[in-house]
Amino acid sequence: MLDNEVLRVKVSGEFACFTRPDLKVERMTYPCMTPSAARGVLDSILWKPEFRWWVHRIIVLKPIAFFSIRRNEIKSKQGKKPIIIEDKRVQRNSVILKDVEYIIEASIYQNEFDVKNPPKKYAEMFKRRVKKGQCWRRPYLGTREFVAEFSEPTGTEKPIQETVPIGSMLFDIFYNEKGQPSPLFFYDVAIVNGILECPKEENEKMMQSSHFQPKINSEISSVIYDFNKNEEKEA
């Protein structure tokens, strides 16, 4: 069940890198934030096991500017054994974005309506957290070193008047009933007059993803509820 209220948050940062997965060695960013990155920002501000974020659109507020940097990275994946950085370090070039600012528009989606926990309750919690600058963890713009600032939109923001073709774009990572991940792409993508629309079909599929959703009465959920006790009373 998709809530009718559209929630908005403005995010910005000095740098961002929304890596294209089709380029394996050198990092190359998409020209704007991806829907999965937007969901990550929203989850960082407010996450609850009772609902998921349905991202409607991403509004680009500043001109798209690319920037090239070279940095040290580790060429091996983290495993059970510690990584010896001196042996696994490699220099790679990255094409990233500079001076970015977006507005994310999203709604709350619940599989079943809960009288005790309606969407309005979480919408108000989200708006309070944005107003106070509260988050579970610091949101970031693609990679963790590029931290994001977030705030309430003032209502005076205007998208860039530019159309940028992208082609195919990663929408999110879908998890099947066995918990196996697979990338979900959408095609013929373009930023039209500064707005990236997130298709309904892909959103609907992501609402069926089996990615980690602890039960309401689980230990993890109880910790989250205790942490948000004051907000629960205010809602």
C-alpha positions as CSV (number, residue, x, y, z in Angstrom):
1,M,0.0,0.0,0.0
2,L,1.6,3.3,-1.2
3,D,0.9,6.3,0.9
4,N,-0.4,9.4,-0.9
5,E,1.9,11.9,0.9
6,V,5.1,12.7,-1.0
7,L,8.0,13.5,1.4
8,R,10.9,15.7,0.3
9,V,14.4,16.1,1.5
10,K,17.3,18.2,0.1
11,V,20.7,16.6,0.1
12,S,24.0,18.2,-1.0
13,G,27.7,17.6,-0.9
14,E,31.1,18.7,-2.1
15,F,31.7,15.5,-4.1
16,A,29.6,12.5,-5.2
17,C,30.3,9.2,-7.0
18,F,27.3,7.1,-8.2
19,T,29.4,4.4,-9.8
20,R,28.4,2.8,-13.1
21,P,28.5,-1.0,-12.5
22,D,29.3,-1.7,-16.2
23,L,32.8,-0.1,-15.7
24,K,34.8,-2.5,-13.5
25,V,38.2,-1.0,-13.0
26,E,38.0,2.8,-13.1
27,R,35.2,4.4,-11.3
28,M,32.9,6.4,-13.5
29,T,29.9,8.2,-12.0
30,Y,26.4,8.5,-13.4
31,P,25.6,12.2,-14.0
32,C,23.2,12.3,-11.1
33,M,22.1,10.3,-8.0
34,T,20.6,6.9,-8.6
35,P,17.3,5.7,-7.1
36,S,19.3,3.2,-4.9
37,A,21.5,6.0,-3.6
38,A,18.4,8.0,-2.8
39,R,16.9,5.1,-0.9
40,G,20.1,4.8,1.0
41,V,19.9,8.4,2.1
42,L,16.3,8.0,3.2
43,D,17.1,4.8,5.1
44,S,20.0,6.7,6.8
45,I,17.5,9.2,8.1
46,L,14.6,6.9,9.0
47,W,14.5,3.1,8.7
48,K,11.8,0.9,10.1
49,P,11.1,-2.8,9.3
50,E,7.4,-2.0,8.7
51,F,7.8,0.0,5.6
52,R,10.0,0.7,2.5
53,W,10.8,3.8,0.6
54,W,9.2,4.3,-2.8
55,V,11.4,6.9,-4.7
56,H,9.3,9.0,-7.1
57,R,11.9,11.3,-8.5
58,I,15.2,13.0,-8.0
59,I,15.5,16.7,-8.8
60,V,18.9,18.0,-9.8
61,L,19.4,21.6,-8.5
62,K,23.0,22.3,-9.5
63,P,24.7,22.1,-12.9
64,I,26.3,18.7,-13.5
65,A,30.1,19.1,-13.2
66,F,32.5,16.1,-13.5
67,F,35.9,16.0,-11.7
68,S,38.8,13.5,-12.1
69,I,40.8,12.3,-9.2
70,R,43.4,9.6,-8.5
71,R,43.3,7.7,-5.2
72,N,44.5,4.6,-3.5
73,E,42.1,1.7,-3.4
74,I,42.3,-1.9,-2.3
75,K,42.0,-4.4,-5.1
76,S,40.8,-7.3,-3.0
77,K,37.4,-7.9,-1.4
78,Q,37.1,-8.1,2.3
79,G,37.0,-11.7,3.6
80,K,37.6,-13.7,6.7
81,K,41.4,-13.0,6.6
82,P,42.7,-9.4,7.2
83,I,43.8,-7.5,4.2
84,I,47.4,-6.4,4.0
85,I,47.0,-3.0,2.6
86,E,50.6,-2.7,1.4
87,D,50.2,-5.8,-0.8
88,K,46.7,-5.1,-2.1
89,R,46.9,-1.3,-2.7
90,V,46.5,0.1,-6.2
91,Q,46.0,3.6,-7.6
92,R,42.9,4.1,-9.7
93,N,41.4,7.0,-11.5
94,S,37.9,8.1,-10.7
95,V,35.5,10.4,-12.5
96,I,33.2,11.9,-9.9
97,L,30.7,14.8,-9.5
98,K,31.6,18.1,-7.9
99,D,29.3,20.4,-5.9
100,V,26.0,18.5,-6.1
101,E,22.6,19.2,-4.7
102,Y,19.3,17.2,-5.1
103,I,15.8,17.0,-3.8
104,I,14.5,13.5,-3.2
105,E,10.8,12.9,-3.4
106,A,9.5,9.6,-2.0
107,S,6.6,8.0,-0.2
108,I,6.2,5.3,2.4
109,Y,5.1,1.8,1.2
110,Q,3.6,-0.8,3.5
111,N,2.7,-4.3,2.5
112,E,-0.4,-4.2,4.8
113,F,-2.0,-1.2,6.5
114,D,-1.4,-1.2,10.2
115,V,-3.8,0.8,12.4
116,K,-1.2,1.2,15.2
117,N,1.6,2.1,12.8
118,P,0.0,4.1,9.9
119,P,2.1,5.8,7.2
120,K,1.3,9.2,8.7
121,K,3.1,8.3,11.8
122,Y,6.4,7.6,10.0
123,A,5.9,10.6,7.7
124,E,5.8,12.9,10.7
125,M,8.8,11.1,12.2
126,F,10.8,11.6,9.0
127,K,9.9,15.3,8.8
128,R,11.0,15.9,12.4
129,R,14.2,14.0,11.9
130,V,15.0,16.0,8.8
131,K,14.2,19.3,10.6
132,K,16.5,18.3,13.5
133,G,19.3,16.9,11.3
134,Q,18.9,13.4,12.9
135,C,20.0,10.2,11.2
136,W,20.8,6.6,12.0
137,R,24.1,6.9,10.2
138,R,25.6,9.7,8.2
139,P,24.2,9.6,4.7
140,Y,26.6,9.6,1.8
141,L,26.6,10.3,-1.9
142,G,27.6,7.1,-3.6
143,T,30.7,6.2,-1.6
144,R,31.2,6.7,2.2
145,E,34.0,9.3,1.9
146,F,31.6,11.7,0.2
147,V,29.3,12.6,3.0
148,A,25.9,14.3,2.5
149,E,24.3,17.2,4.2
150,F,20.5,17.1,4.4
151,S,17.8,19.6,5.2
152,E,14.2,20.6,4.5
153,P,13.6,22.1,1.1
154,T,12.7,25.8,1.3
155,G,10.3,25.7,-1.6
156,T,12.3,28.2,-3.7
157,E,14.6,25.6,-5.3
158,K,14.5,25.2,-9.0
159,P,15.8,22.3,-11.1
160,I,18.4,22.9,-13.8
161,Q,16.9,23.5,-17.2
162,E,18.9,20.8,-18.9
163,T,18.1,17.4,-20.5
164,V,20.9,14.8,-20.1
165,P,20.5,11.4,-21.7
166,I,21.9,8.5,-19.6
167,G,20.8,5.3,-21.4
168,S,20.6,2.5,-18.9
169,M,20.9,3.1,-15.2
170,L,21.1,1.0,-12.1
171,F,17.8,1.2,-10.2
172,D,18.5,-0.9,-7.2
173,I,19.6,-4.3,-6.0
174,F,16.8,-6.9,-6.0
175,Y,16.9,-9.9,-3.6
176,N,14.9,-12.9,-4.4
177,E,13.1,-15.2,-2.0
178,K,16.4,-17.0,-1.3
179,G,18.2,-13.8,-0.5
180,Q,20.3,-13.8,-3.7
181,P,21.0,-10.4,-5.1
182,S,20.7,-9.2,-8.7
183,P,21.0,-5.7,-10.2
184,L,17.8,-4.1,-11.5
185,F,18.3,-1.7,-14.3
186,F,15.9,0.7,-16.1
187,Y,16.4,1.9,-19.7
188,D,16.1,4.8,-22.0
189,V,16.8,7.0,-18.9
190,A,17.3,10.7,-19.2
191,I,17.3,13.7,-16.8
192,V,14.6,15.9,-18.4
193,N,14.7,19.6,-17.4
194,G,16.6,18.6,-14.3
195,I,14.3,15.8,-13.1
196,L,15.0,12.1,-13.1
197,E,11.7,10.1,-12.9
198,C,11.8,6.7,-11.2
199,P,9.5,4.2,-13.0
200,K,6.5,2.7,-11.3
201,E,7.3,-0.8,-12.6
202,E,10.8,-1.0,-11.1
203,N,9.5,0.5,-7.8
204,E,6.8,-2.2,-7.6
205,K,9.4,-4.9,-8.1
206,M,11.6,-3.5,-5.4
207,M,8.7,-3.6,-3.0
208,Q,8.8,-7.4,-3.4
209,S,12.6,-7.6,-2.7
210,S,13.3,-10.0,0.2
211,H,16.3,-7.9,1.4
212,F,16.8,-8.0,5.2
213,Q,13.4,-7.3,6.8
214,P,13.5,-8.4,10.5
215,K,10.2,-9.4,12.1
216,I,8.3,-6.8,14.1
217,N,8.9,-8.6,17.4
218,S,12.6,-9.4,16.6
219,E,15.5,-8.3,18.9
220,I,16.7,-5.9,16.2
221,S,13.3,-4.2,15.8
222,S,13.0,-3.8,19.6
223,V,16.3,-2.0,19.8
224,I,15.2,0.4,17.1
225,Y,11.9,1.0,18.8
226,D,13.6,1.7,22.1
227,F,15.9,4.1,20.4
228,N,12.9,6.0,18.9
229,K,10.8,5.8,22.0
230,N,10.4,9.6,22.4
231,E,9.6,10.0,18.7
232,E,6.9,7.3,18.9
233,K,5.2,9.2,21.8
234,E,5.3,12.5,19.8
235,A,3.8,11.0,16.7
